[in-house]
Amino acid sequence: MRIRTKMLEIFIILVYIFTYVVKCFFVVRNVVRLFAKALPKKLYMDKAYEKLHDTLMFYGVDCVLPYYISSGNPIPEFPETSFRVDYYAVCVCVEGQIEIEIDNLQYHLSENEFLVLAPSTVLRFVQTSGELRMRLLLFDKNFLLKNIADPFFLDKMGLFTGRSFCVIRSNGDDANRIFSLMEYLKEVSERNGRYTLDLVRTLIFNVLLEVAEIVVNEKQTSDKTLEEGNCLFFRFMELVCKHVGQHKDVAYYADCLSVSNKYLIAMVKRGAGKTPHQIIDEYILKEALALLGNPEKTVSDVAYAIGFNSVSAFGRFFKKHSYVSPSEYRRAQLSGQEI
């Protein structure tokens, strides 16, 4: 009897200890949250922004959509530290000037000049002059892939020739044409219709094609002036686009290009700021997203179509890079949701 009583007392003590620890945990968590909210904005945001939502939150914009179109209002401040974007961006300077460092290269943007960014670009805002106003179009890297026949469409546009960004010096007519498109895009994006998302996708394609047309018309340097490293990078990208379904190892592409793995890695990193392996994974993911958008193909069909030996291996790869399983992604797409 005494043993049972003693055991009961010990059990009650353990319950009290456990309850106390849990309470302490929640108290500490709430204190940390309050402290984070009390921090100055610039200090609190002193981190590597990656997602679109994180960047917008710096400006107090709580946007949960996979895209954002700004109104062109003055931009009072910028993050003080560099950050790597995980989305696409089209930025048009409306008024004022800005010095910006892009992948360790410094550029000056003024009225009617464009900046187009691809995921993985590293930015650092140096300084501004005058009242800076910019029209911004930002969208998640996978947003345009739904219902698209060619998942490598953006890569073939010519906006990112050897780099993950493009700086465009345009005239007033070109800029006004883009302004008009972005104004209409913003108007459409604020609708709540059945086809709003599809309309937004289509209009974003229109904006990108118009910008690509400006790049072609304004391009002053011929392809012959490209240095060896860029030529190698372009050839690598072409090979990946053609063979990524059958070959996922860097060594295969190095052999095709008659260079060592080390040299290929160095040239690709210089051209895109990413390793060959990262680019290969991105291409595989794009192909997977496009194929999963076809309801006639099973997840198993998709896995084998892009060169995986098993559905489980494909599932692990897909979840690692998109944070959801292939089945979850497909259900969301079929129900009209965005991930």
C-alpha positions in Angstrom: 0.0 0.0 0.0 2.8 2.4 0.9 4.6 1.6 -2.4 1.4 2.5 -4.3 1.0 5.7 -2.4 4.6 6.6 -3.0 4.3 5.9 -6.7 1.2 8.0 -6.9 3.0 10.9 -5.2 5.9 10.6 -7.7 3.5 10.5 -10.6 1.8 13.7 -9.4 5.1 15.4 -8.9 6.2 14.5 -12.5 2.9 15.8 -13.8 3.5 19.1 -12.0 7.0 19.3 -13.4 5.8 18.6 -16.9 3.1 21.2 -16.7 5.5 23.8 -15.4 8.0 23.1 -18.3 5.2 23.5 -20.8 4.1 26.8 -19.3 7.6 28.1 -19.4 8.0 27.1 -23.0 4.9 29.1 -24.0 6.0 32.1 -21.9 9.4 32.1 -23.5 7.9 31.7 -27.0 5.5 34.6 -26.5 8.3 36.8 -25.1 10.4 36.1 -28.2 7.5 37.0 -30.5 6.9 40.2 -28.7 10.6 41.1 -28.8 10.7 40.4 -32.5 7.7 42.7 -33.2 9.3 45.4 -31.1 12.5 45.4 -33.1 13.1 48.2 -35.6 12.0 47.1 -39.1 15.4 47.3 -40.6 17.0 45.2 -37.8 14.2 42.7 -37.9 14.6 42.2 -41.6 18.3 41.9 -41.5 18.2 38.4 -43.1 18.3 36.8 -46.5 14.9 37.4 -47.9 14.0 34.6 -50.3 10.2 34.2 -50.7 8.1 36.9 -52.3 6.0 37.2 -49.2 9.1 37.9 -47.0 10.2 40.7 -49.3 6.7 42.3 -49.3 6.4 42.1 -45.6 9.4 44.5 -45.3 7.1 47.1 -46.7 4.1 46.0 -44.7 2.4 44.3 -47.6 0.8 41.0 -46.4 0.3 39.4 -49.8 -0.5 35.7 -50.0 -0.9 35.6 -53.7 1.8 34.1 -56.0 2.2 37.5 -57.7 2.3 41.2 -56.8 1.9 44.3 -59.0 2.8 47.7 -57.4 1.0 50.9 -58.0 4.2 52.9 -58.6 4.1 54.9 -55.4 7.3 56.4 -54.0 9.6 53.9 -52.3 10.8 55.5 -49.0 13.3 52.8 -47.9 15.1 49.6 -48.9 16.7 46.7 -47.0 20.2 47.6 -45.8 21.6 44.1 -46.4 21.9 42.0 -49.5 19.4 39.3 -50.2 18.8 36.5 -52.7 15.4 36.5 -54.4 13.5 33.3 -55.0 11.0 34.8 -57.5 10.9 36.7 -60.8 10.8 40.5 -60.9 10.2 43.1 -63.5 11.1 46.6 -62.2 10.7 49.8 -64.2 12.0 53.1 -62.9 9.3 55.8 -63.2 11.1 58.6 -61.4 14.3 59.3 -59.6 17.5 57.2 -59.6 19.0 54.3 -57.8 22.4 52.6 -57.4 22.0 48.9 -57.0 24.4 46.0 -56.7 23.3 42.9 -58.6 25.4 39.7 -58.2 28.3 41.9 -57.0 28.1 44.1 -60.1 27.0 47.8 -59.6 24.4 49.4 -61.8 22.7 52.8 -62.0 19.0 52.9 -63.0 17.1 56.1 -63.9 13.8 57.0 -65.5 12.4 54.5 -68.1 15.1 51.9 -67.4 14.3 48.3 -66.6 15.6 45.6 -64.4 14.5 42.0 -64.8 15.5 39.4 -62.2 15.3 35.6 -62.2 15.4 33.5 -59.0 18.8 33.2 -57.3 19.8 36.8 -58.1 21.5 38.6 -55.2 20.6 42.3 -54.6 21.9 45.1 -52.5 20.5 48.6 -52.7 23.3 51.1 -52.4 21.6 54.5 -52.6 18.8 56.5 -54.2 18.5 60.1 -55.4 15.3 62.1 -55.8 11.9 60.7 -55.1 12.2 57.1 -56.3 9.1 55.6 -57.9 9.1 52.2 -59.6 6.5 49.9 -61.1 7.1 46.4 -59.9 5.8 43.1 -61.1 6.8 40.2 -58.9 5.8 36.6 -59.3 6.7 33.2 -57.8 9.0 31.0 -60.0 6.4 28.3 -60.5 3.4 30.6 -61.1 3.5 30.6 -64.9 4.1 26.9 -65.2 0.4 25.9 -64.9 -1.1 24.9 -68.3 2.0 25.9 -70.2 3.1 23.6 -73.0 6.8 24.5 -72.8 8.1 24.7 -69.2 11.3 26.2 -70.4 9.6 29.1 -72.1 11.2 31.7 -69.8 14.6 30.3 -70.3 14.3 30.6 -74.1 13.1 34.2 -74.0 16.6 35.6 -74.1 16.2 37.9 -71.1 18.9 36.1 -69.1 21.8 35.5 -71.5 24.4 34.1 -69.2 23.1 35.8 -66.1 20.1 35.7 -63.8 19.3 39.3 -64.5 18.9 41.8 -67.3 19.4 45.6 -67.2 17.6 47.4 -70.1 18.1 51.0 -71.3 14.9 51.9 -73.1 13.2 55.0 -74.5 10.0 56.7 -73.3 7.8 54.9 -75.8 9.0 51.4 -74.7 8.5 52.3 -71.0 5.0 53.8 -71.6 4.0 50.6 -73.4 5.1 48.5 -70.4 3.5 50.9 -68.0 0.2 50.5 -69.8 0.4 46.8 -69.7 1.3 46.7 -66.0 -1.6 49.1 -65.2 -4.1 46.8 -67.0 -2.5 43.8 -65.3 -3.0 45.5 -61.9 -6.6 46.2 -62.7 -7.3 42.6 -63.8 -5.5 41.2 -60.7 -7.9 43.0 -58.4 -10.9 41.2 -59.9 -12.4 38.3 -58.2 -13.5 36.3 -61.2 -13.3 32.7 -62.2 -10.5 33.2 -64.7 -8.6 36.0 -62.9 -5.5 33.8 -62.2 -5.4 32.6 -65.8 -5.8 36.2 -67.1 -3.0 37.4 -64.8 -0.7 34.6 -66.1 -1.5 35.6 -69.7 -0.9 39.3 -69.1 2.4 38.5 -67.3 3.5 36.6 -70.4 2.5 39.6 -72.5 4.7 41.9 -70.3 7.7 39.5 -70.5 7.4 39.2 -74.3 7.2 43.0 -74.7 10.3 43.3 -72.5 12.1 40.6 -74.5 11.2 42.4 -77.7 12.8 45.6 -76.3 15.9 43.6 -75.4 16.2 42.3 -78.9 15.7 45.7 -80.5 18.1 47.5 -78.1 20.8 44.9 -78.1 24.0 46.4 -79.4 26.5 43.7 -78.9 26.5 40.7 -81.2 26.7 37.2 -80.0 30.3 37.0 -81.4 31.6 39.1 -78.6 30.5 36.6 -75.9 33.4 35.3 -73.9 34.3 31.6 -73.7 32.7 31.1 -70.3 29.3 32.5 -71.5 29.4 30.3 -74.6 30.1 27.2 -72.5 27.2 28.2 -70.2 24.8 28.6 -73.1 25.8 25.2 -74.5 25.4 23.6 -71.1 21.8 25.1 -70.8 20.9 23.8 -74.2 22.1 20.3 -73.3 20.2 20.3 -70.1 17.1 21.4 -71.8 17.4 18.5 -74.3 18.6 15.7 -72.1 17.6 16.4 -68.5 15.0 13.6 -68.7 17.7 11.0 -69.3 20.8 12.5 -67.7 20.8 14.2 -64.3 24.5 13.9 -63.4 26.9 16.8 -64.0 29.6 14.5 -65.3 27.5 13.6 -68.4 27.3 17.3 -69.4 31.0 17.9 -68.6 31.9 15.0 -71.0 29.6 16.3 -73.7 31.3 19.7 -73.5 34.8 18.2 -73.2 35.6 19.9 -70.0 36.2 18.8 -66.4 33.5 18.8 -63.8 35.4 21.5 -61.9 35.7 23.8 -64.9 32.0 23.4 -65.8 30.9 24.2 -62.2 33.1 27.3 -62.2 31.7 28.6 -65.6 28.1 27.8 -64.8 28.4 29.5 -61.4 29.9 32.6 -63.1 27.1 32.6 -65.7 24.1 32.0 -63.5 25.2 32.2 -59.9 24.1 28.6 -59.4 25.8 25.2 -59.6 25.1 22.9 -62.6 23.4 20.5 -60.1 21.0 23.3 -59.0 20.1 24.1 -62.6 19.5 20.5 -63.4 17.2 20.2 -60.4 15.3 23.3 -61.5 14.8 22.0 -65.0 13.6 18.6 -63.6 11.1 20.4 -61.3 9.8 22.6 -64.1 9.2 19.5 -66.3 7.5 17.7 -63.4 5.2 20.7 -62.6 4.2 20.9 -66.3 3.5 17.2 -66.5 1.5 17.1 -63.3 -0.8 19.8 -64.7 -2.0 17.1 -67.2 -4.7 15.1 -65.4 -4.4 12.3 -67.9 -1.0 11.4 -66.6 -0.6 9.6 -63.3 2.1 10.5 -60.8 3.8 7.2 -61.8 3.7 8.3 -65.5 5.3 11.6 -64.6 8.0 10.0 -62.5 9.1 7.7 -65.3 8.7 10.3 -68.0 11.4 12.5 -66.4 13.8 9.6 -65.7 13.2 8.5 -62.1 13.5 4.8 -61.4 10.7 4.8 -58.8 7.7 6.9 -57.7 9.1 7.1 -54.2 12.4 8.7 -55.5 10.4 11.2 -57.5 8.2 11.9 -54.5 11.2 12.7 -52.3 12.8 14.9 -55.0 9.5 16.8 -55.6 8.8 17.4 -51.9 12.3 18.5 -51.3 12.1 21.3 -53.9 8.4 22.2 -53.7 7.5 21.4 -50.1 4.5 19.4 -51.1 4.1 15.9 -52.5 3.2 15.4 -56.2 -0.3 14.2 -55.2 -0.9 17.2 -53.0 0.3 19.5 -55.8 -2.0 17.9 -58.3 -5.0 18.0 -56.0 -4.4 21.7 -55.5 -4.1 22.4 -59.2 -7.2 20.4 -60.1 -9.2 22.3 -57.4 -7.9 25.6 -58.7 -5.8 26.4 -55.7 -2.4 28.0 -55.8 0.6 26.6 -53.8 
